[in-house]
């Protein structure tokens, strides 16, 4: 169980770091941070709470992304070490496709994850990277002797 959680956290951190680096250096990079802020603001307004200012909003959505993506990528541990990297890649692929195709129907807009075809491909690629890191981490942790 702990290996799954640690692997999920590693995948989420890898995804977040790659996303942050990409959004700061690539013109048409995915802006999943924007989608997160929109979703958080909509949720808060639904319960009559005014959303916080930009710095707090960014911090809260970043923490939420790490937690939710970590929990999702922790699923890489289902089924044991055999096939963990493949499961991670598939989890990442599914998450990336969801990030491309679900925001529009959810009322969050489409530009942040598929402004261009390159943006959409980067979105899927970043999530797949997170899944691969989770799978590789799970395999590496499973190979360690107990107590280390």
C-alpha positions in Angstrom: 0.0 0.0 0.0 2.8 2.4 0.9 4.6 1.7 -2.3 1.4 2.6 -4.3 1.0 5.8 -2.4 4.7 6.8 -2.9 4.5 5.8 -6.5 1.4 7.9 -7.1 3.0 10.9 -5.4 6.1 10.5 -7.6 4.0 10.5 -10.7 2.0 13.5 -9.5 5.2 15.4 -8.7 6.7 14.6 -12.1 3.5 15.7 -13.9 3.3 18.9 -11.9 7.0 19.8 -12.4 6.9 19.0 -16.1 3.7 21.0 -16.5 5.1 24.0 -14.6 8.3 24.0 -16.7 6.4 23.6 -19.9 3.9 26.3 -19.2 6.8 28.7 -18.5 8.8 28.0 -21.6 6.4 26.9 -24.4 4.0 29.3 -26.0 1.1 26.9 -26.6 1.7 24.7 -23.5 -1.2 23.2 -21.7 -2.6 25.3 -18.9 -4.1 22.8 -16.6 -3.5 25.3 -13.8 -6.1 27.5 -15.5 -8.6 24.6 -15.6 -8.0 23.9 -11.9 -8.6 27.5 -10.9 -11.8 27.6 -13.0 -13.0 24.3 -11.4 -12.2 25.5 -7.9 -13.8 28.9 -8.4 -17.0 27.3 -9.8 -17.1 24.9 -6.9 -16.7 27.7 -4.3 -19.3 29.8 -6.0 -21.7 26.9 -5.9 -21.6 26.9 -2.1 -21.7 30.8 -2.0 -18.0 31.2 -1.1 -16.0 33.9 -2.8 -12.8 32.5 -4.5 -9.5 33.7 -3.0 -7.1 35.9 -4.8 -4.6 34.7 -7.4 -1.7 33.6 -5.2 -3.9 31.6 -2.8 -5.9 30.2 -5.7 -2.8 28.9 -7.4 -1.5 27.3 -4.2 -4.8 25.6 -3.5 -5.2 24.3 -7.0 -1.6 23.1 -7.0 -2.1 21.2 -3.8 -5.3 19.8 -5.1 -3.7 18.7 -8.3 -0.9 16.9 -6.4 -3.3 15.2 -4.1 -5.8 14.1 -6.7 -3.2 13.1 -9.3 -1.2 11.3 -6.6 -4.3 9.3 -5.6 -5.1 8.5 -9.2 -1.5 7.4 -10.1 -1.4 5.3 -6.9 -3.7 2.9 -8.8 -0.5 1.8 -10.6 0.0 -0.7 -7.7 -3.2 -2.6 -8.5 -2.1 -6.0 -9.9 1.4 -6.0 -8.4 4.8 -5.1 -9.8 4.4 -7.1 -13.1 3.0 -4.6 -15.7 3.3 -1.6 -13.4 5.0 0.6 -16.1 2.3 -0.5 -18.6 -0.5 0.3 -16.1 1.2 3.6 -15.4 1.3 4.5 -19.1 -2.3 3.5 -19.6 -3.4 5.5 -16.5 -1.5 8.5 -17.8 -3.0 8.1 -21.3 -6.5 7.9 -20.0 -5.9 11.0 -17.7 -4.4 12.9 -20.6 -7.3 12.1 -22.9 -9.8 13.1 -20.2 -7.9 16.4 -19.7 -8.2 17.1 -23.4 -11.9 16.1 -23.9 -13.7 16.6 -20.6 -13.2 20.3 -19.8 -15.4 21.6 -22.6 -18.5 19.5 -21.6 -17.8 20.4 -17.9 -18.1 24.1 -18.8 -14.4 24.8 -18.1 -13.4 25.7 -21.6 -11.3 23.9 -24.1 -8.3 26.3 -24.8 -6.2 25.4 -21.7 -5.8 21.8 -22.8 -6.4 21.8 -26.6 -5.9 25.3 -27.9 -3.8 23.7 -30.7 -3.2 20.2 -31.7 0.3 20.6 -30.2 -1.3 21.7 -26.9 -3.5 18.6 -26.9 -0.6 16.3 -27.6 1.5 17.9 -24.9 -1.4 17.5 -22.4 -1.7 13.8 -23.1 2.1 13.5 -23.1 2.5 15.2 -19.7 -0.1 12.9 -18.1 1.4 9.9 -19.7 4.8 10.9 -18.3 3.3 11.1 -14.8 1.9 7.6 -15.2 5.2 6.2 -16.5 7.1 7.7 -13.5 4.5 6.2 -11.1 4.9 2.8 -12.8 8.7 2.9 -12.8 8.7 4.1 -9.2 6.4 1.2 -8.1 8.7 -1.3 -9.8 11.8 0.2 -8.2 10.2 0.3 -4.8 9.1 -3.4 -5.1 12.7 -4.4 -5.9 14.0 -2.9 -2.7 14.6 -5.2 0.2 12.1 -4.8 3.1 13.2 -2.1 5.7 15.2 0.0 3.2 
